[in-house]
């Protein structure tokens, strides 16, 4: 009985440690959000700059993204690389 209980505790703690290790660390140097510009030439997307490098993300589906040169906001997920952020909101 003790052996089974010990094995179960090891398995549970191993799962918890593994899931915590699989999440990438937060990059605290990145801002919480970045302002960008909406473009509609081929697809509705938001262009933004981070450390003088241009990046693009799609816009969330809303009417403002269809208007050329509107502002957009990219909410930064610090666990993702800067070039793989979630869709932007437009205003």
C-alpha positions as CSV (number, residue, x, y, z in Angstrom):
1,X,0.0,0.0,0.0
2,X,2.8,2.5,0.9
3,X,4.6,1.7,-2.4
4,X,1.4,2.5,-4.5
5,X,0.8,5.8,-2.6
6,X,4.5,6.8,-3.1
7,X,4.3,6.1,-6.8
8,X,1.1,8.1,-7.1
9,X,2.7,11.1,-5.4
10,X,5.7,10.9,-7.7
11,X,3.5,10.7,-10.7
12,X,1.4,13.7,-9.7
13,X,4.4,15.8,-8.8
14,X,6.1,14.8,-12.1
15,X,3.0,16.0,-14.0
16,X,2.9,19.3,-12.2
17,X,6.7,19.9,-12.7
18,X,6.4,19.0,-16.4
19,X,3.6,21.3,-17.1
20,X,5.3,24.2,-15.4
21,X,8.5,23.6,-17.3
22,X,6.7,23.4,-20.7
23,X,5.5,27.0,-20.4
24,X,8.1,29.5,-21.7
25,X,9.2,32.2,-19.3
26,X,7.7,35.7,-19.5
27,X,9.9,38.2,-21.2
28,X,9.4,41.1,-18.8
29,X,11.3,43.5,-21.1
30,X,8.4,43.6,-23.6
31,X,5.7,46.2,-23.1
32,X,2.1,45.3,-22.2
33,X,0.8,46.6,-25.5
34,X,2.1,48.3,-28.7
35,X,0.3,50.8,-30.9
36,X,0.3,50.1,-34.6
37,X,-1.3,51.0,-37.9
38,X,-4.1,49.1,-39.7
39,X,-3.6,48.2,-43.3
40,X,-6.0,46.6,-45.8
41,X,-4.1,46.1,-49.0
42,X,-4.2,42.3,-49.1
43,X,-5.7,41.4,-45.7
44,X,-6.7,43.4,-42.7
45,X,-3.6,43.4,-40.6
46,X,-1.9,45.6,-38.0
47,X,1.7,46.6,-38.6
48,X,3.7,47.5,-35.4
49,X,7.3,48.2,-34.5
50,X,9.3,46.7,-31.7
51,X,12.9,47.7,-31.3
52,X,12.9,49.2,-34.8
53,X,11.8,46.0,-36.4
54,X,8.4,45.8,-38.2
55,X,6.0,43.0,-37.4
56,X,2.5,42.2,-38.6
57,X,-0.5,40.5,-37.0
58,X,-4.1,40.0,-38.3
59,X,-6.8,42.3,-37.0
60,X,-9.7,41.0,-35.0
61,X,-12.9,40.9,-37.0
62,X,-14.5,44.3,-36.5
63,X,-15.6,47.1,-38.7
64,X,-12.8,49.5,-37.7
65,X,-10.1,47.2,-39.2
66,X,-11.6,47.7,-42.7
67,X,-10.8,51.4,-42.6
68,X,-7.4,52.2,-44.0
69,X,-4.8,53.8,-41.6
70,X,-6.8,53.4,-38.4
71,X,-4.8,52.8,-35.2
72,X,-4.5,49.3,-33.8
73,X,-3.3,47.9,-30.5
74,X,-1.4,44.7,-30.1
75,X,-1.8,43.3,-26.6
76,X,1.5,41.6,-25.9
77,X,1.5,38.1,-24.6
78,X,5.0,38.0,-22.9
79,X,5.1,34.2,-23.2
80,X,5.0,34.3,-27.0
81,X,7.7,35.6,-29.4
82,X,7.1,39.2,-30.5
83,X,6.4,38.0,-34.1
84,X,3.7,35.5,-33.0
85,X,1.3,37.7,-31.1
86,X,-2.5,37.4,-31.0
87,X,-4.7,39.4,-33.4
88,X,-4.9,43.2,-32.8
89,X,-7.8,45.3,-31.9
90,X,-8.5,48.4,-34.1
91,X,-10.0,51.7,-33.3
